Amino acid sequence: MEQNNIKKKYIKAVKDHLCSIAPSKDFMEMLSNNIDEFMSANPNCTYDDIIDQFGEPEDVAEDYLSESKESLPGKLIKKNRHKKWIIVVLVIALIAGGFYLWDMHMNDQAKATIVVTVE
């Protein structure tokens, strides 16, 4: 199997075992770079050699997830807090805009009903 395909297969296997809520871009880049270095030092390595060096994809993903669990809840809470504030601000803006439009409509109605007679 070609070197690049071996790397892609291993990276894909790790990604498949990562939870989508875990931010893993940096981790995957680091893993990819480490595999590149290993493959440069061992040009005839096989997929099994990569597994021997780095571990089973499931285990690599599980280790990453267990390490990232410490900071993950705080990040998710912070992210959710920002979303809630944005939603609250948008709802308030929509309500204020609705009242403003209603008031303008009522004022236009009052202007339309005033009759001025000039003699």
Secondary structure as UniProt FT lines:
FT   HELIX           3..17
FT   TURN            20..21
FT   HELIX           25..41
FT   TURN            43..44
FT   HELIX           47..54
FT   HELIX           57..68
FT   TURN            69..71
FT   HELIX           72..113
//
